[in-house]
Amino acid sequence: MTLEAELITLIRQLVSTLAAALPAMASMPTSERETLQRTELKRLAAGSEALLARHQVPLAGHAAHVMTLSCDKVIKDAIRTAPESFSDGRLEHALHRLCLDFIQPT
């Protein structure tokens, strides 16, 4: 499987998990909501670090960390301003493009 295909699989898992929890997030205590988001972002970080290392991307750990931080900001913004983006594909596409920007040579 290609790097890009594996990356979209990781992102799709993240978005679908958060999309499933989104309706309940409004009534969750802030600490519980943040724990859920952190847990999913840790999965993304670990998965992307392993994926990048497997595909011999230089500085895989650093790239995975920066990608995860950037994804976190985009996800938090989507929760606040565009929750429908979790189900209509826009968030998945945006995160995929964002992550690819970190690993593709300029």
Secondary structure by P-SEA (a helix, b strand, c coil): ccaaaaaaaaaaaaaaaaaaaccccccccaaaaaaaaaaaaaaaaaaaaaaaaaacccaaaaaaaaaaaaaaaaaaaaacccccccccaaaaaaaaaaaaaacccc
